[in-house]
């Protein structure tokens, strides 16, 4: 198949919103899932991020599967938890959505750095993205674990070559950042509207 590792996500983004502009649970999670193969290409550096993203997707998927019609819209999960006062629990779907969105913020920022700073080493692109996105929400332990992992980042040129085996990788990265960012911003806006966008890692 022609295209890049981003093609499935780019295709999926078109279906994330309902006709009324509501965020749909399954299509949104599918887009996040389709980014996992991209993270795989980072090797050991992203093991943590990948398991974190995978865990949060599974948690949200399980909730969705428990009642697809009730949880067809992504924010319904949060609304139910806010009403039952369980939204702040560490195993809540609200928490899952928050951390999934933050991890995606990190990845979008990282992809953007790779486009905008062709002279940066991969570890620099990773550290810069981390500083802008996840760092302020992480405690000391998570932060130091992350910093160590970033040192395992692959060689930038090799990474880009692997990503762009077919298709125009730069154009796809640019398109992904441009189309996915507004969805992430919408998640933050919604979580902020229920007072849940500033939870820190325990």
Residue pairs with C-beta under 8 A, 6 or more apart in sequence:
1 7
1 166
2 166
2 167
3 166
3 167
3 172
4 163
4 164
4 165
4 166
4 167
4 168
4 169
4 172
5 37
5 38
5 41
5 163
6 38
6 169
6 172
6 173
6 175
6 176
7 167
7 172
8 34
9 31
9 34
9 35
9 176
9 180
10 172
10 175
10 176
10 179
12 27
12 30
12 31
12 34
13 31
13 176
13 179
13 180
13 183
15 24
15 27
16 23
16 24
16 27
16 28
16 31
16 183
17 23
17 24
18 24
18 73
22 73
22 74
22 75
23 73
23 74
23 75
23 183
23 186
23 187
24 72
24 73
24 74
25 60
25 64
25 71
25 72
25 73
25 74
25 76
25 77
26 61
26 64
26 68
26 72
28 74
28 183
29 57
29 60
29 61
29 64
31 180
31 183
32 53
32 57
32 100
32 104
33 57
35 53
35 104
35 107
36 50
36 53
36 54
38 107
38 163
39 46
39 49
39 50
39 53
39 107
40 46
40 50
41 154
41 159
41 162
41 163
42 153
42 154
42 159
43 152
43 154
44 149
44 152
45 126
45 149
45 150
45 151
45 152
45 153
45 154
46 149
47 149
48 145
48 146
48 149
49 103
49 106
49 107
52 99
52 103
53 100
53 103
53 104
55 96
56 96
56 97
56 99
56 100
56 103
57 100
59 91
59 93
59 96
60 77
60 93
60 96
60 97
60 100
63 71
63 77
63 93
64 71
64 77
70 76
70 80
71 77
74 97
74 187
75 190
77 93
77 94
77 97
78 87
78 93
78 94
78 97
78 190
78 191
78 194
78 196
79 194
81 87
81 89
81 92
81 93
81 94
82 94
82 194
82 196
86 92
87 94
87 95
87 194
87 196
88 94
88 95
88 196
88 199
89 95
90 202
94 191
94 196
95 199
97 187
97 191
98 191
98 196
98 197
98 199
101 184
101 187
101 188
101 191
102 133
102 134
102 137
103 134
104 180
104 184
105 133
105 134
105 184
106 129
106 130
106 133
106 134
107 129
108 176
108 177
108 180
108 181
108 184
109 128
109 129
109 132
109 133
110 125
110 126
110 129
111 173
111 176
111 177
112 129
112 173
112 177
113 120
113 125
113 128
113 129
114 120
114 122
114 125
114 156
114 160
114 173
115 170
115 173
115 174
115 177
117 124
117 125
120 128
120 156
121 153
121 156
122 153
122 154
122 155
122 156
122 159
123 150
123 151
123 153
125 153
125 156
126 150
126 153
127 147
127 150
130 146
130 147
130 150
134 146
135 143
135 146
137 199
137 200
137 201
138 146
138 200
138 201
139 200
139 201
139 202
142 201
160 169
163 169
164 170
188 197
191 197
192 198
